Amino acid sequence: MSALQFPCTIFKSQNRMDDNSARDMRYGDLSASQLKTRYGLNYISDRVDPWTLTRRSALDNPRSMFCCNGRPAGAKITRQQCTAILFDEFRQLSREFSLYGPYCHLIEKMITHMQHGGGTPFRDGALDQALKQHIRNDKSEDNSTRILLAKTFEERINWDNKYYPVDQKNELCKAILRGRLPKFDRFQDSFNGMGITVHDTWATHITIKSLSVANNRYRALVHYKIQDHFGLDDEDITKGKFLAFNFFRIWFVLQRCNLFGFRPFMTNIEATIEITGHRNGY
């Protein structure tokens, strides 16, 4: 019997990394007519009408008692001006979903990256920290991949020879499959900024970077690499809760309309977690 060699990747999600063919990575593929007729996106913004390139006033808001009073259209603007106004409103509306906490600034930063980044991947240390804290703070015996891996190390390490057997590698993958991969869909994520920036995730890789065994103790370094897509697909915008908010209507139009066509992007998040334990739990 031989020892498993490290680093060793023990889990890869079915969805692959860097998948530009995913539905939420499409951009500039829909006409104004399609957006209005197929998705009901006639009214997008309280500040501007992107279909006629005219400014609005507060009285133009269809939720206002003063709506639809036959007033003439507002001042004409250029497409560049319209784009700038939409992105400013996009950022302003994002604050409704990111009220406070160490990650509340991220959504505006990511919107600006969509505006100017040209589809390049996005990284931020705050996202990495959020992932690390999420994994560390998950105390669920049934769902925490960290806890399930710890139990597997304890049970499967060859303690007498001080290594992890190569023929037990699959048990590490099973431990991940029994748990729940880190996602930012908890209650607190609905207002701390992580739910609107990441929420669910697209792809996950988990790699054991190192494992040392000595004195009936082990220490493992486990690396989580997670990728999400900052983009919307058709299913997103047809959900009532999304379609009801100008925030998502603006996002969808800026991304998918061929008049704008701003590219979605990959959000890359990584964290290395230390897992330690003892032989027989002592």
N, C-alpha and C positions, 0 to 999 in steps of 0.2 A: 504494500500500500504506500502511495506517495502523497506528498503534501501539495495542497492547492497553491499555485503561484500568484502573487499579487504584483501590480494591480489586476483585479479581475472584475469584469462587468457581469453582474448577476441578474440584471433585469433591463429589458428594453420594452417600452410600451408598443402596442400594435401600431399606433400612429407613429410615423417616422419624423425625425428631426428635419428641419429645413424643407418642409413640404410646401412648395409654392403652388401646388395644384389644389390645395385645400379650398373649399368653397368660400371661406371667409377671407381668402387672400385675393379674390377677384377685385378688379378696379376698372373704372371707366368703361364698363361693359353694357350699360343701360342708357337709353335715351330719356330725355325729359318726358316724352309722351308715355313711355313704358312705366316710368316712376309714378306718373300721375294716374294712369288707368289701371295698372296691375297692382300697385301698392297703395293707392289712395293718397299719395304724397303731393297734394295740391298746396297745402299750407305748411311751410317748413320752419319759418323764422318769424319772430316778433319784430325784427329789425329791418328785414329786407325780403323782397320777393325774387328768388333766383331765376324764376321763369320769365319774368318781364324786366329784370334788372332795374328795379325801382326800390327806393327806400320806403319803409313803413313808419308810422307813428304808433304810439300806444293804442290809438283808436282803431288801428287795423287788426288788432288781436281778435280772432273770432270768438274767444271766450269772454270778450268784453260786451257790455250792454250796448255799446255804441257801434258794434260791428255792422257791416253791410248796409251802410246808410247812403250808398251811391256817390260817395266822394270820389273825385278823380284820383288817378294814380299819383304816387309821390314822385320825387325828383329822380330822374334817370341817373344811373351810375354805370361805371365800367365793370367788366367781369372781374378785373383785378380788385377793384374796390369791394365788390360783392363778396369775393373770396375772403378778403381780410375781415369784413364784418361778420361773416359766418363763423370763421375761426375764433374771433373774439367772443361771440355769443356762445360758441361751443365750450370754450374755456370757462366762461362765467357760469353756465348752466351745470358744469361738472361739479361745482362746489356743493350742489344739493346732495351728491352721493359721496362726498369726501369732507366730512364735517370737522374732524379733529384727529390728532394723533401724529405719530412720526412719519406716516406714509401719506398724509393728506395732500402733500404737494406734488405727488407723482403723476396724478392724472393730467394736470395742466402741462407738466413737463412732457408727457407722452403725446398729448395733443399737438404741442409745438413741434415735437419730433415728426409727427405725421405731416405737418405743414411744410417743414423745411428739410426733412431727412431723406426724402426720395426713396423710401422703402428700405433703408439700411437697418440692420438689427439694432436693438436697444438694450443697453445694460445700465444698471444703476445699483450702487452699493446698498441702498435702502431696500431694494427688492431682495437682494441676497440675505440681508439681515432678517427681513420678514420671513423668508423661508426657513432660516435656521431657527428662529424663535418658534415658528409653527411646529417644526419637527420636535424640538426639545420639550415644548409645553404640552404635547399630545400625550396624555397619561392613560389613554384607553388600552386596556389589556388586549382587546380583540381587534382594534383598528390600527394602532400605532405600528408602522413598519419598523421603527427604531426598537420598540419593545419586543416585537416578534423576532427580529434579527438577534437581539440579545439572548433570547431563550434558545434560539437555534445554535448560536455559538456555544452556549453552556452545555447543550445536550450533545452536540456533534463533534466538538473538538476532541482530538486524541490527546488527552491530558498527560498520559504517560510519556508520549513522544513529543509533546509540545508543538503540535501543528494541527491544521484543519485538513482532513482527508479530501483528496481530489474527488473521490467517488461520492462525497456528500455535498458537492456543489449544488446539485439540484434542490436540496433542502433549503438553501438560502433563497432561491427563486420562489419556492413554494411559500416561504415566510412572507415575502413581499405580496404575493397573490392573495394570501389570506387577509392581508390588511387593506387599508385604504390609502391610496397615494395622496400626498399633500395637495389640497385645493383650498382656495380662499373663498369658501362659500358659507362660512360660519356667520352667526348673527352679527358679531362685531365687525366683520368685513363689509357689511352693508353700509357702514358709515365711517370706517377708518381709512378708506381710500384703496384698500386691496381688492375689494369686491368689484369695483368698477374698472380697475386697471388690469387685473388678471382673472379673478373669479375661478372659472374652471381652467384646466390646462390641456394642452394638445399632446405633448410628448414628454416622456420621462425616462431617463437613464439612471441607474443606480450602480455604482462601482465601489467595491471594497479596495481602498488604496493600499492598506497595510493591515497586518494582524501579527501581534506579538503575544507569545504565551510564555509565562514564567511564574514560578512560585504559586501555582494553582490560581493564577489570575490571567485574564486576557485584556488586551486593549486593541480595539479596531478603529480605523478611520474610514468612514463611509461617505462617499461623495454622491450628492444628489444633483443632477442636472435636469432642469425643467425648462420647457419652451412653451410659450403661449403665442397666440396671434392677436395683434391689436387690429381687429377688423370685424366686420359684420357680414353675415350671409343672409340669404332670403328668409330662412327660418327665424332668425333673430328679429327682423323687422316686422314679420307677420304676427309675432306675439303681441297680444293686446297691451301688455304692460310696457313693452318697448315702444310700440307705435304711438302710444299716448303721450310720450315725452318728446318735446322739441329737441332735446339733447340727442336722442338716437336718430331722429329724423334728419337732423343736420349732419350727423356722422355718416349715415347711409348715403345721403346725397353727395357729400364731399368725396366719398370713396367710390361710389358706384356710377355716378352720373358721368357721361362722356364729355360733359361741359367742364368738369372739374378733374376727376380721375386721380385723386390723391391716393398714393399707394399705402396699403396697410403694411405692417412690419412684424417681424419676429421679436418677441420679448424673451431674452435669455436670462435665466436665474440659476444660480449655483450656490451650494452650501456644503461644507464638509463637517460631519458630525462625529464626535468621539463617542464610542460605545465601550464601556468597561464592565467586567463582571468576574465572578469567581466560580471555581469548580463546585458543582452541586449547590450553587447559590449561596455559598458561605464565604 
